[in-house]
Amino acid sequence: MNRVATTLMALLVLLVIATLSLFVGVIDLQPKNLFNPEELELLLVSRLPRTLAVLITGSALAVCGTIIQLLVRNRFVEPMTAGTGQGAMLGILIAILYFPSASLIVQICIAATMALISSIGLMLIVIKLPATKPLYIALVGLIYGGIIGAGVTFVAYQADLLQYIEIWTTGEFSGVLQGRYETLWIAAIVALLAYLIADQFAIVGMGRTTAISLGLNYNQVVVLGLITISIVTALTVVTVGMIPFVGLVIPNIVSRLYGDNARLTLPITAFFGASLVLICDIIGRVVRYPFEIPVGTIMGIIDALIFLWILYGRERHAR
């Protein structure tokens, strides 16, 4: 199956799942009752914003996962577990401690700034590691993110803010309503803009020497990639919390099936990412109905199985 057919099929599946998501919840919502004012209000205020938030989050995180893997030239790194997500958490904590009356936009800017600083720190560490030991980068990324996360937890404990930490570390969409998710559209726009320079990210993935020899401004593209990752991560953490592994498993699946041409595979990556998060969100709503399991928990279980397939499955590229 070629990429065009796969993309169309992925889009069709995504539309079906998104439609299903609109009618899954504690309050029964039937398509035939949508003209009822109360049913229509429920759809517009709660169900539709939640579905859109899930789609944006999944697609943007998957795209950012591809970008960071190209920047560090390692398939076992993703923003939420390698320091960027923890840096965004640190930014939110700083905003709460020192700027408690700041607006949401100011909090997002602080979170994005700290996420960018954390990402730069990871890059500075990665360039010192031997290229012949790819697992070192993944392990160092996990340790690096863990250290930042531990620091955030310690400070939050001292300030009696552990409850806030739990909200940020457990990604879920139950609190998404109209008027409380719109900042995620910025993440969608940023991810779309990143697609415009997808070819340059692919060249960066060949290595610094090769990229410079091809006439690419290596440092500029790396900075743009880090800014993209930081903004998307910060917006996601502030709005719905940390949702790990999307940026890890989806880029790996797409790479194994369709190769590393970022220009051609990023749309498929976005569709797969949105579909995976949406499926996990629906499962979380129905497995213990009428209660909800956070989507981050469901993602951890499903992605563990997917990751095992990635490790032991045979690589196959579409033609």
N, C-alpha and C positions, 0 to 999 in steps of 0.2 A: 504494500500500500504506500503510495507516494505521500509527500508532506502535505500537499494541498488537500487530498482526500482525508488524511488524518486530522488536519486542522478543522475541516468542515464537520467531521464526525465528532471531534472534541467539543466544538461549539454547540452542536446539536445536543449532545449529552449534557453539557453545562446548562443549556436552556431548560432542559427537562428537569434536572436536579433543582435548579433555581425556582422553577414553578412549584415543584413539590415542597420546597422549603417554605413557601408563602402560606401553606395550609397545614403546617406541622406546629403544634403548640398546645399549651394547656387549654386555652379557649378554642372551642371548635369553630372553624371557619370553613364554610362550604362555598364553592364557586357560584352556585345558584343564588346565594344570599348576598353577593357583593354589592348589590344595589341598595341594600339596607344601610341606612346612615351609620349605625353602630358598627356593622361589619366592615364598611368601607373605611371608617376612621381607624379601626384596628389594623387594617391592611396598610394604610398610609403612614400611620404614626409608629407602628411597631414592626410588623412583619417585613415590609418592603425595605425600610432602613437597615434592619438586621441582615437581610439577604445581601443587600448592596455592600454593607460593611464587610461581610465575609468574603465576597467576591474580590473586593479591592484589596483586602489584606492578603488573601492567598496568592493572588497574581503578583502583587508588588513584592512580597517577600520572596517568592520564587525567582523573580527577575533579579532581585538583589543578591540572592544566593549565587546565581550564575556569575554576576559581576565580581563578587568577592573571590570566588574560586578562580576566575581568570586573573585577578590582580595578584593573588598570592601563589597562583599556579599549583593549586592543590584541590582535589575533589572532596576532601573530607573536612572542609571548613564552611561555616555558615554564620551569618551575623549574630543570631540570637545566642549562640553558645561560645563565640570567640571574642567576647569583650564588647562588641558594639551595643548589644541589648543591655548588658550590665552598665555600660557607660550612660545609656539613656536613663536607666533607673537612678544612677547617681545624680544625673542632672535634675530629675524630678525631686529627689530628696533635697538637693541644695535649694531648689526653688521653694519647697515647703518650709525648710528651716530658716532661710534668710529672706525670702520674698513671699511670705504667706498670702499677701493680698494681690499678688501679681495675676494678670489675666492669663487665660489659657494659651494665648499666642506667645506670651513671654515665657511660660513654662515649657512650651514646645521648643522655643529657640534655645533655652538653656539646656534642655535634654538633647537637642540635636548637636549643640556645641560639644557637650561632654561625650556624646557618641562618636563625633568626629575625632576628638582627641584620643579616645580609646582605640579607634580604628587606626589612627596614625601610629600609636604605640605598638599595635600588633604588626603593622608593616615594618617598623624599625626592628622588631624582634625577628621577623621572618627572614629578612634579607641577611641575617647573620647565621641562619641555619643552613646546613649542607643540602644542596638540591638533590643529592642522591638518597636522602632519607626523608621521603614524603610524609611518613607517619609522624615524624618529629613535629612537623608544622601543625598537624591536627591535635596532637597531645599538648603542645605548647599553647595552642589556641584555647583548648579546654581549661588548662591550668590558669592561663591569663584571665579568662572570663570568670573562672571560679574565685580567683583572688579579688577581683573587683567586686563580684557579687557578695563575697564574704565581708568585705569592707563596708558595703552598703548595709548589709544585715546588722553588723556590729553598731554602726552609727544609728541606725533605726532603732535598735534595741535600747541604746542609751537615751534616745529621745522619745521612747515609748511610741514608736511609729511602725512597729512590726505588722500591724493590721494593714497598713498601706502597702507594705512589701508583699504581703500575700496577694493583694489585688493585682500588683504589677507582674508578679512571677507566674500567676495562673491566668493564662489567656482565656477569656470567655466573652460571649456576646449577649448575655442575658440582659445587660444594662443598656444595650444600644436602642435608642429611640430617636425619633425625629428631633433634630436640634442638638444631638449629642454625638454625632458621628461625622458631620460634614467635613471636618478637617482631614479625614482620610482621602477626600478627593484630591487634596494636595499631593498625597503619596501616589495616587494614580497618575497625576500629571507628571510628577518627577520620574516615575518609572517609564512613562511614555516618552519623555524627552531623552531618557537614557537609551532607548531603542534607536534614536536617531544617530547615535554614535556607536552602535553595537559593533560595527566593523573595527573601530579603533580599540575597543575592549578586547576583541579577539586577537588583534595584533599584540597588545600588551601581554596577553596570555602566552605568547611565544618567547617571552623573555626580554629583558631590558636591552641587551645588545642587539638582538634581531629587530626589535621595534625601532630603535634609534637608527639602525642601518637602513630601514625602510622609510626614513624621513618623518617618523612620528614624534611628536612632542610627548615623550614618555611621562614626564613628571606632571604635565598638565592633565593628561588623560587619567592618571592615577588619582589625582586630586579630585577631578570630576566624579570618578567612580566612588571615592570615599564619601564625598558630599552627598551623592545620591543615596548610598547605603545608610548614611547617618540620618538623613531627613526621613526616609521611609521607616527606619527602625524607631526613631523617636516618636513619630506620629502613631505608629502601631502600639508602642508601649504605653503612651499617654492615653490612648483612646480605648484599647481593648486588652492591654497587658501583653506579656511575652508569649509568643506562639512559636516554639522551637521546631526545628527539623524540616520545616517546609523548604527552606533554602538549602537544605542538604540533600534530601532524597529526590526532589523533583528535578533539579538540574542534572543529577546523576542518571536518572531514568532517561531523560530526554537525550543526554549525551550518548548513552549506550545504544539507544535506538536510532538516533538520527544524526549523530556526529557532533562536531564542535563549531559549526558555522553559526555564530551567534545571531547574525542577521536573519537567518531562516528559522532558527529554533526558538528564539525568544517568544514569539507568539504562542507556540505550542507549550512552552514552559509556563507562560502566564495562564493558559487555559487549564493545564494540568494542576497547577498550584491552586487556582480558584476552586476547581472541582474537588480536590482532595480535602481542603479545609471545609468546604460546604458539606461534603459527605460526613466528615467527622462531626460537624456541628449538628447535623440531623440525627446522627447516631446518639450523640450526647443528649438530645432532647427526648428520644423515645426509649432508650434502654432502661431508664428508671422513671418512666412517666408516672406522675406529673412532675417529678423533680428533674433537674438537669445535672449532667456531668460536664465539667469544663472541657472545652474543645482541646485544650492543651493536654489533658489526660488521655483523651481518645487518640490524639495525634501520637503520643508517646508509644502507645500499644501498637497501632497500625504501622507507624514508621519503623519500629523495631523489626517487624516482619519484612517490610519493604527493603530495609537496609541489608538484611541477611540475603535477600534475593540479589541485591546489587553486588554484594561481596562474592557470592558463589555462582551467580548466573553467568551465562556466556554473553559476551559482548556481541551486539549485532547492529549494524548501521543500515538505515533505509537507503535505498537507491532512488 
